[in-house]
Amino acid sequence: MTQYQDDINAVAGLKEKQGSAWNAINPEYAARMRAQNRFKTGLDIAKYTAKIMRADMAAYDADPSKYTQSLGCWHGFIGQQKMISIKKHFNSTDRSYLYLSGWMVAALRSEFGPLPDQSMHEKTSVTALIRELYTFLRQADARELGGLFRQLDAAEGAAKAAIQEKIDNHVTHVVPIIADIDAGFGNAEATYLLAKQFIEAGACCIQIENQVSDEKQCGHQDGKVTVPHEDFLAKIRAIRYAFLELGVDDGIIVSRTDSLGAGLTKQIAVTHTPGDLGDQYNSFLDCDEISADALGNGDVVIKRDGKLLRPKRLPSNLFQFRPGTGEARCVLDSITSLQNGADLLWIETEKPHIAQIAGMVSEIRKVVPNAKLVYNNSPSFNWTLNFRQQAYDAMKAAGKDVSAYERGQLMSEEYDQTELAAVADEKIRTFQADASREAGIFHHLITLPTYHTAALSTDNLAKEYFGDQGMLGYVAGVQRKEIRQGIACVKHQNMSGSDIGDDHKEYFSGAAALKAAGKDNTMNQF
């Protein structure tokens, strides 16, 4: 007995108890509506997707070729179309997630208009996007199942049984979201309250970074300021309590360190004994040894190994770390986070270089053997130039003649057909698989891809449509390709829910229903 048949029987039983008042209620229609609304709340989604993500993490530990991937999506429709495409091309949504980027919320979803990635956008706008994404993914389920139900009604014999099997084994479009909470939007209490909103909206995985909330910068820009470990760990604990309070016991926390590019701190950490966590944090500060007699007005000093040290303080009242300590600080941040409740790591690097990432992960795994990373395949990297330069350096180190190339100009189109470019492109193609195998990366994401694809496709359409191509710019560049590639939203009325609405009209009004999908519907052309 399937869930679908169980629901039909259950509603039929209710109908019988209600007598003639429910004569117009069709138990199968009710069962269909239940199937189309599998997830009743965001918490249902968070619990379901957390188990998926935990299983994927275990599978990766057993076999690093089983890494996971996501794309950043700034609107529910974008996330929906992404998952519909994945199901169409791969017949599965396995190991495919969504990423919710704080950068894209700031740039595209704030009531203030476009903002830099500095946590100035409304914190509730992130929750609203999580809810919106799952609304669209659930609608994708309802739309697909609605089509199968119509096929079921029209089919007979073996064909009917085959369609019923598809309904009974329907693969949902609902997948895990990794949701960016930036630096927590305030103190630990603020982080806890916002995390609860995230989880209630459906997020099973929350990513938090170790920057100062009111000094937050994009991970690929200068001026980043980190906080002492204990301040950050309080926020990790706050998120864990939010998961536990709401019953999402499998909830996942991604601890992001920006220490590689962050040379500043706002605070000197509290330390009680030599070698404790605060002392380790302070050991990276850039200090001058000083005598008590040389102290100036307002100087701040720390004592270590019997010496007085004056941390270098900038006019901004921030303290700076010693140059070259970034990787060591990243390793300490990562180990500390995993030892205090985080599940996954995120190390924001300045370039996509597997050896650099692997070097840090190797140090982390000496202490936490199953440490795993979420990695930003960032659009802020110039992937072409970075990998061509890596190929150039490898060729040079191997003694090959590189005189035909100018290292600083390798982005140039003139190199596109060269051996070096081919080697670099192959390394880009295999980067995710290579990095997952060699550098402990469990999840690969691109933070802002749909921001860039929207801009690129709009530029191409505007150039053609407003130029001499006119309507052909749209037909040849968009519609013809949609039809031939089987893009679901070419039937935009169907995608917006017109057919679901027609089904409901029939359920509610029977033969009196006025439907939109008649023979004169122009969408029948598709």
C-alpha positions as CSV (number, residue, x, y, z in Angstrom):
1,M,0.0,0.0,0.0
2,T,1.4,3.4,-1.0
3,Q,1.1,6.7,0.8
4,Y,-1.1,7.9,-2.0
5,Q,-3.5,5.0,-1.6
6,D,-3.3,5.3,2.2
7,D,-4.5,8.9,1.9
8,I,-7.3,8.0,-0.4
9,N,-8.5,5.4,2.0
10,A,-8.1,7.7,5.0
11,V,-10.2,10.5,3.4
12,A,-12.8,8.0,2.2
13,G,-13.2,6.9,5.8
14,L,-13.7,10.5,6.9
15,K,-16.1,11.0,4.1
16,E,-18.2,8.1,5.2
17,K,-18.4,9.4,8.8
18,Q,-19.6,12.8,7.6
19,G,-22.4,11.4,5.5
20,S,-24.2,13.3,2.8
21,A,-22.6,16.6,3.7
22,W,-19.4,15.4,2.1
23,N,-21.0,13.9,-1.0
24,A,-19.1,16.2,-3.3
25,I,-15.7,15.5,-1.8
26,N,-13.6,13.1,-3.9
27,P,-11.1,11.2,-1.7
28,E,-8.6,10.9,-4.6
29,Y,-8.6,14.6,-5.2
30,A,-7.8,15.2,-1.5
31,A,-5.0,12.6,-1.7
32,R,-3.6,14.4,-4.7
33,M,-3.5,17.7,-2.8
34,R,-1.7,16.0,0.1
35,A,0.9,14.6,-2.3
36,Q,1.4,18.0,-3.8
37,N,1.9,19.5,-0.4
38,R,4.3,17.0,1.1
39,F,6.0,19.5,3.4
40,K,3.6,21.4,5.7
41,T,6.0,23.7,7.5
42,G,9.6,25.0,7.2
43,L,10.5,22.8,10.1
44,D,9.4,19.8,8.2
45,I,11.7,20.8,5.4
46,A,14.6,21.5,7.8
47,K,14.3,18.1,9.5
48,Y,14.1,16.3,6.1
49,T,17.0,18.1,4.4
50,A,19.2,17.9,7.5
51,K,19.1,14.1,7.3
52,I,19.9,14.3,3.6
53,M,23.0,16.5,4.3
54,R,24.2,14.3,7.2
55,A,23.9,11.2,5.0
56,D,25.9,13.0,2.2
57,M,28.6,14.0,4.7
58,A,28.9,10.3,5.8
59,A,29.0,9.2,2.1
60,Y,31.8,11.7,1.4
61,D,33.8,10.5,4.4
62,A,33.7,7.0,2.8
63,D,34.4,8.2,-0.7
64,P,35.6,11.8,-1.5
65,S,34.4,11.5,-5.1
66,K,30.9,11.9,-3.6
67,Y,31.2,15.6,-3.0
68,T,28.1,17.9,-3.1
69,Q,27.5,21.1,-5.1
70,S,25.3,24.2,-5.1
71,L,24.7,27.5,-6.9
72,G,23.7,30.7,-5.2
73,C,20.1,31.7,-6.0
74,W,18.7,35.2,-5.3
75,H,15.1,34.5,-6.1
76,G,12.7,31.6,-5.6
77,F,12.2,31.3,-9.4
78,I,15.9,31.0,-10.0
79,G,16.2,28.2,-7.4
80,Q,13.2,26.4,-8.8
81,Q,14.4,26.5,-12.4
82,K,17.8,25.2,-11.3
83,M,16.3,22.2,-9.5
84,I,13.9,21.5,-12.4
85,S,16.9,21.5,-14.8
86,I,19.0,19.2,-12.6
87,K,16.1,16.7,-12.4
88,K,15.6,16.9,-16.2
89,H,19.3,16.4,-17.1
90,F,20.3,13.9,-14.3
91,N,17.1,12.2,-13.3
92,S,18.0,12.9,-9.7
93,T,18.6,15.8,-7.2
94,D,21.3,13.7,-5.3
95,R,24.1,15.8,-3.8
96,S,22.6,19.0,-5.3
97,Y,21.9,21.9,-2.9
98,L,21.0,25.6,-3.0
99,Y,23.2,28.3,-1.6
100,L,21.8,31.5,-0.2
101,S,24.4,34.2,-0.4
102,G,24.3,37.2,2.0
103,W,26.1,39.2,-0.8
104,M,23.2,38.6,-3.2
105,V,20.6,39.5,-0.5
106,A,22.5,42.8,0.1
107,A,22.9,43.5,-3.6
108,L,19.4,42.5,-4.8
109,R,16.9,42.0,-2.0
110,S,17.2,45.0,0.3
111,E,14.6,47.7,0.6
112,F,17.4,50.2,0.5
113,G,18.4,49.1,-3.0
114,P,21.8,47.6,-3.9
115,L,24.1,47.5,-0.9
116,P,27.7,46.3,-0.4
117,D,28.2,43.1,1.4
118,Q,28.6,44.7,4.9
119,S,25.5,43.3,6.7
120,M,23.6,46.6,6.2
121,H,20.5,44.9,4.7
122,E,17.5,43.9,6.7
123,K,18.2,40.7,8.6
124,T,14.7,39.5,8.0
125,S,15.2,39.7,4.2
126,V,17.4,36.5,4.4
127,T,14.7,34.6,6.2
128,A,12.2,35.8,3.6
129,L,14.4,34.5,0.8
130,I,14.7,31.0,2.4
131,R,10.9,30.9,2.7
132,E,10.5,32.1,-0.9
133,L,13.0,29.5,-2.3
134,Y,11.1,26.7,-0.6
135,T,7.7,28.1,-1.7
136,F,8.9,27.8,-5.3
137,L,10.5,24.4,-4.8
138,R,7.3,23.1,-3.3
139,Q,5.3,24.6,-6.2
140,A,7.7,22.7,-8.6
141,D,6.6,19.5,-6.9
142,A,2.9,20.4,-7.1
143,R,3.2,21.3,-10.8
144,E,5.1,18.1,-11.7
145,L,2.7,15.9,-9.8
146,G,-0.3,17.7,-11.3
147,G,1.0,16.7,-14.7
148,L,1.3,13.1,-13.6
149,F,-2.2,13.1,-12.2
150,R,-3.6,14.3,-15.5
151,Q,-1.6,11.6,-17.3
152,L,-2.9,9.0,-14.9
153,D,-6.5,10.0,-15.6
154,A,-5.9,9.6,-19.4
155,A,-3.9,6.4,-19.2
156,E,-5.1,2.8,-19.2
157,G,-3.6,-0.6,-18.4
158,A,0.2,-0.9,-18.1
159,A,0.6,2.7,-18.9
160,K,-1.5,3.7,-16.0
161,A,0.5,1.5,-13.6
162,A,3.8,3.0,-14.9
163,I,2.5,6.5,-14.2
164,Q,1.2,5.5,-10.7
165,E,4.7,4.2,-10.0
166,K,6.2,7.6,-10.9
167,I,3.7,9.3,-8.5
168,D,4.5,6.8,-5.7
169,N,8.3,7.3,-6.1
170,H,8.2,11.0,-6.9
171,V,11.6,12.8,-6.3
172,T,11.0,16.1,-4.6
173,H,12.7,19.3,-5.7
174,V,13.2,20.3,-2.1
175,V,16.9,20.0,-1.3
176,P,19.1,21.4,1.5
177,I,19.9,25.1,1.6
178,I,23.2,26.4,3.0
179,A,22.1,29.8,4.4
180,D,24.5,32.7,5.0
181,I,23.9,34.5,8.3
182,D,27.0,36.7,7.8
183,A,28.6,37.4,11.1
184,G,25.4,36.9,13.1
185,F,23.9,40.4,12.8
186,G,24.8,41.4,16.4
187,N,25.6,39.6,19.6
188,A,25.0,35.9,20.4
189,E,21.4,36.6,21.3
190,A,20.7,38.3,18.0
191,T,22.4,35.4,16.2
192,Y,20.2,32.9,18.1
193,L,17.0,34.8,17.3
194,L,17.8,35.1,13.6
195,A,19.0,31.5,13.4
196,K,15.5,30.4,14.7
197,Q,13.9,32.4,11.9
198,F,16.2,30.7,9.4
199,I,15.3,27.2,10.7
200,E,11.6,27.9,10.9
201,A,11.7,29.0,7.3
202,G,13.4,25.7,6.3
203,A,17.2,26.1,6.6
204,C,18.9,22.9,7.8
205,C,22.4,24.4,7.4
206,I,23.6,27.9,8.6
207,Q,27.0,29.4,7.7
208,I,28.5,32.0,10.1
209,E,31.8,33.9,9.8
210,N,34.3,35.1,12.4
211,Q,34.2,38.8,11.4
212,V,33.0,41.6,13.7
213,S,29.3,42.1,12.9
214,D,29.5,45.9,12.7
215,E,32.8,45.9,10.7
216,K,31.8,43.1,8.3
217,Q,33.3,43.1,4.8
218,C,32.9,40.8,1.8
219,G,35.4,38.0,2.1
220,H,37.1,39.1,-1.1
221,Q,37.6,42.7,0.0
222,D,40.1,44.4,2.2
223,G,39.5,45.7,5.7
224,K,38.2,42.5,7.4
225,V,38.3,42.4,11.2
226,T,38.0,39.1,13.2
227,V,36.9,38.5,16.7
228,P,38.5,36.4,19.4
229,H,37.6,32.7,19.4
230,E,35.4,32.8,22.5
231,D,33.2,35.5,21.0
232,F,32.7,33.4,17.8
233,L,32.1,30.2,19.7
234,A,29.3,31.8,21.6
235,K,27.5,32.4,18.3
236,I,28.1,28.8,17.2
237,R,26.6,27.6,20.4
238,A,23.7,30.0,19.9
239,I,22.9,28.5,16.5
240,R,23.2,24.9,18.0
241,Y,20.7,25.8,20.7
242,A,18.3,27.3,18.1
243,F,18.5,24.0,16.2
244,L,17.9,21.9,19.3
245,E,15.1,24.1,20.6
246,L,13.2,23.6,17.3
247,G,13.8,19.9,17.2
248,V,16.2,19.9,14.2
249,D,18.8,17.7,16.0
250,D,20.7,17.0,12.8
251,G,21.1,20.7,11.9
252,I,24.5,21.7,10.4
253,I,26.7,24.6,11.2
254,V,29.4,25.8,8.8
255,S,32.1,27.8,10.5
256,R,33.8,30.3,8.2
257,T,37.1,31.8,8.9
258,D,38.2,35.0,7.1
259,S,41.6,35.0,8.9
260,L,43.6,34.4,5.7
261,G,42.7,37.9,4.4
262,A,41.8,39.6,7.7
263,G,44.8,41.3,9.2
264,L,42.9,43.2,12.0
265,T,41.1,42.6,15.2
266,K,39.0,44.9,17.3
267,Q,39.8,43.1,20.6
268,I,42.6,41.7,22.5
269,A,41.4,38.3,23.8
270,V,40.9,37.5,27.4
271,T,43.6,35.1,28.7
272,H,44.0,33.5,32.1
273,T,46.9,31.0,31.6
274,P,49.8,30.7,29.1
275,G,48.7,28.8,26.0
276,D,45.0,29.0,26.5
277,L,42.8,30.0,23.6
278,G,42.9,33.7,24.3
279,D,46.7,33.6,24.6
280,Q,47.0,31.8,21.3
281,Y,44.9,34.4,19.6
282,N,47.0,37.2,21.1
283,S,50.2,35.5,20.1
284,F,49.5,36.5,16.5
285,L,49.3,40.2,17.3
286,D,52.0,42.5,15.9
287,C,53.7,43.8,19.0
288,D,56.7,45.8,20.1
289,E,58.6,44.9,23.3
290,I,58.5,47.8,25.6
291,S,59.7,48.7,29.1
292,A,57.4,50.2,31.8
293,D,59.2,53.5,31.6
294,A,58.5,53.8,27.9
295,L,54.8,53.5,28.2
296,G,52.8,56.4,26.7
297,N,49.5,57.8,27.6
298,G,46.7,55.4,26.8
299,D,49.0,52.6,25.7
300,V,47.7,49.0,25.9
301,V,50.1,46.3,26.8
302,I,50.1,42.6,27.3
303,K,52.5,40.4,29.2
304,R,53.9,37.2,27.8
305,D,56.9,35.2,28.8
306,G,57.9,37.8,31.4
307,K,58.0,40.6,28.8
308,L,55.8,43.6,28.2
309,L,54.5,43.8,24.7
310,R,52.6,46.7,23.1
311,P,50.2,45.6,20.3
312,K,50.3,47.9,17.3
313,R,47.1,49.9,17.3
314,L,45.9,51.8,14.2
315,P,44.2,55.2,14.2
316,S,41.0,53.3,13.7
317,N,41.5,51.8,17.2
318,L,42.0,48.4,15.6
319,F,44.9,46.1,16.4
320,Q,46.9,44.4,13.6
321,F,48.2,40.8,13.3
322,R,51.7,40.0,12.2
323,P,52.1,39.6,8.4
324,G,52.2,36.0,7.2
325,T,50.2,34.6,10.1
326,G,47.0,34.1,8.1
327,E,47.2,30.4,7.4
328,A,48.2,29.5,10.9
329,R,45.2,31.6,12.2
330,C,42.9,29.8,9.7
331,V,44.1,26.4,11.0
332,L,43.6,27.4,14.7
333,D,40.1,29.0,13.9
334,S,39.1,25.8,12.1
335,I,40.2,23.3,14.7
336,T,38.7,25.4,17.5
337,S,35.3,25.6,15.7
338,L,35.1,21.9,15.1
339,Q,36.1,21.2,18.7
340,N,33.2,23.4,19.8
341,G,30.2,22.4,17.8
342,A,30.7,23.3,14.2
343,D,30.2,20.6,11.6
344,L,31.9,21.9,8.4
345,L,34.5,24.5,7.7
346,W,34.7,27.4,5.2
347,I,38.1,28.9,4.5
348,E,37.9,32.0,2.3
349,T,41.0,32.0,0.2
350,E,42.4,34.7,-2.2
351,K,42.7,32.3,-5.1
352,P,41.6,28.8,-6.1
353,H,44.8,26.9,-5.4
354,I,44.3,23.3,-4.4
355,A,47.8,22.9,-2.9
356,Q,47.2,25.9,-0.6
357,I,43.9,24.6,0.6
358,A,45.2,21.1,1.0
359,G,48.1,22.4,3.1
360,M,45.7,24.0,5.7
361,V,43.3,21.0,5.7
362,S,46.2,18.6,6.3
363,E,47.2,20.6,9.4
364,I,43.5,20.7,10.6
365,R,43.1,16.9,10.1
366,K,46.1,16.2,12.3
367,V,43.7,17.2,15.1
368,V,40.3,16.5,13.6
369,P,40.7,13.7,11.1
370,N,37.3,14.0,9.4
371,A,37.4,17.8,8.9
372,K,35.6,18.8,5.8
373,L,35.2,22.0,3.9
374,V,32.5,24.0,2.1
375,Y,34.4,25.9,-0.5
376,N,33.5,29.1,-2.4
377,N,34.3,28.7,-6.1
378,S,34.1,32.4,-6.2
379,P,33.3,34.6,-9.2
380,S,35.6,37.1,-7.5
381,F,38.5,34.9,-8.7
382,N,39.7,35.4,-12.2
383,W,39.7,31.6,-12.9
384,T,41.1,31.9,-16.4
385,L,44.1,34.0,-15.4
386,N,44.7,32.1,-12.1
387,F,44.8,28.7,-13.8
388,R,46.8,29.8,-16.8
389,Q,49.4,31.2,-14.4
390,Q,49.4,28.0,-12.4
391,A,49.9,26.1,-15.7
392,Y,52.7,28.5,-16.7
393,D,54.5,28.1,-13.4
394,A,54.2,24.3,-13.7
395,M,55.5,24.2,-17.3
396,K,58.4,26.5,-16.3
397,A,59.3,24.4,-13.3
398,A,59.3,21.3,-15.5
399,G,61.9,23.0,-17.8
400,K,59.5,23.6,-20.7
401,D,59.9,26.6,-23.0
402,V,57.5,29.3,-21.9
403,S,59.0,32.1,-24.0
404,A,55.9,32.3,-26.1
405,Y,53.8,33.4,-23.1
406,E,53.8,36.6,-21.1
407,R,52.7,35.6,-17.6
408,G,51.0,38.8,-16.6
409,Q,48.9,38.9,-19.9
410,L,47.7,35.3,-20.0
411,M,44.0,36.4,-19.8
412,S,44.4,37.7,-23.4
413,E,42.3,36.0,-26.1
414,E,45.4,35.4,-28.1
415,Y,46.3,32.5,-25.8
416,D,42.9,30.8,-26.1
417,Q,44.0,28.1,-28.5
418,T,47.4,27.4,-27.0
419,E,48.6,24.3,-25.2
420,L,48.9,26.2,-22.0
421,A,45.2,27.4,-22.2
422,A,44.1,23.8,-22.8
423,V,46.0,22.5,-19.8
424,A,44.5,25.3,-17.6
425,D,40.9,24.7,-18.8
426,E,41.2,21.0,-18.0
427,K,42.4,21.9,-14.5
428,I,39.4,24.2,-14.1
429,R,37.1,21.4,-15.4
430,T,38.4,18.9,-12.8
431,F,38.9,21.4,-10.0
432,Q,36.0,20.3,-7.9
433,A,36.8,16.6,-8.2
434,D,40.5,17.2,-7.6
435,A,40.0,19.5,-4.6
436,S,37.5,17.1,-3.0
437,R,39.9,14.3,-3.3
438,E,43.1,16.2,-2.3
439,A,41.9,19.1,-0.1
440,G,38.9,17.7,1.9
441,I,36.2,19.8,0.1
442,F,32.8,18.2,0.8
443,H,30.7,21.0,-0.8
444,H,31.5,23.2,-3.8
445,L,29.4,26.3,-4.4
446,I,29.5,29.3,-6.6
447,T,28.2,32.2,-4.5
448,L,26.9,34.6,-7.2
449,P,26.5,32.7,-10.5
450,T,22.9,33.6,-11.2
451,Y,23.6,37.2,-10.6
452,H,26.1,37.1,-13.4
453,T,24.0,34.9,-15.7
454,A,21.0,37.2,-15.3
455,A,23.2,40.2,-16.3
456,L,24.8,38.3,-19.2
457,S,21.6,37.0,-20.7
458,T,19.9,40.4,-20.3
459,D,22.8,42.2,-22.0
460,N,22.6,39.8,-25.0
461,L,18.8,40.1,-25.3
462,A,18.9,43.9,-25.0
463,K,21.7,44.2,-27.6
464,E,19.7,42.2,-30.1
465,Y,16.1,43.2,-29.4
466,F,16.8,47.0,-29.3
467,G,19.2,46.6,-32.2
468,D,18.6,45.7,-35.8
469,Q,17.6,42.1,-34.9
470,G,14.3,43.3,-33.3
471,M,12.0,40.5,-32.4
472,L,14.4,37.9,-33.9
473,G,16.7,38.8,-31.0
474,Y,14.2,37.3,-28.6
475,V,12.9,34.4,-30.9
476,A,16.4,33.1,-31.9
477,G,18.2,34.0,-28.7
478,V,15.6,32.8,-26.2
479,Q,12.3,31.2,-27.3
480,R,13.6,28.9,-30.0
481,K,16.3,27.7,-27.7
482,E,13.8,27.2,-24.8
483,I,11.6,25.0,-27.0
484,R,14.4,22.9,-28.4
485,Q,16.1,22.5,-25.1
486,G,12.8,21.6,-23.3
487,I,13.0,24.4,-20.8
488,A,10.0,24.0,-18.6
489,C,9.2,27.7,-18.2
490,V,8.6,28.1,-22.0
491,K,5.1,27.2,-20.9
492,H,5.1,30.1,-18.5
493,Q,1.4,29.9,-17.7
494,N,1.8,26.3,-16.6
495,M,4.9,27.3,-14.6
496,S,3.0,30.0,-12.8
497,G,0.4,27.5,-11.6
498,S,-2.4,27.9,-14.2
499,D,-2.9,24.1,-14.5
500,I,-2.8,23.6,-10.7
501,G,-5.5,26.3,-10.5
502,D,-7.6,24.5,-13.2
503,D,-7.3,21.2,-11.2
504,H,-8.6,23.0,-8.1
505,K,-11.5,24.6,-10.0
506,E,-12.6,21.1,-11.0
507,Y,-12.2,19.8,-7.4
508,F,-14.2,22.7,-6.0
509,S,-16.8,23.4,-8.7
510,G,-17.0,20.2,-10.7
511,A,-18.5,20.6,-14.2
512,A,-19.2,24.3,-13.6
513,A,-15.5,25.1,-13.4
514,L,-14.3,27.7,-15.9
515,K,-10.8,26.6,-16.8
516,A,-8.0,28.6,-18.4
517,A,-6.5,25.6,-20.4
518,G,-9.0,25.4,-23.2
519,K,-8.3,24.8,-26.9
520,D,-7.8,28.4,-27.6
521,N,-5.0,28.8,-25.1
522,T,-2.0,30.1,-27.0
523,M,0.3,28.0,-24.8
524,N,-1.0,25.0,-26.8
525,Q,1.5,26.1,-29.5
526,F,4.3,24.6,-27.3
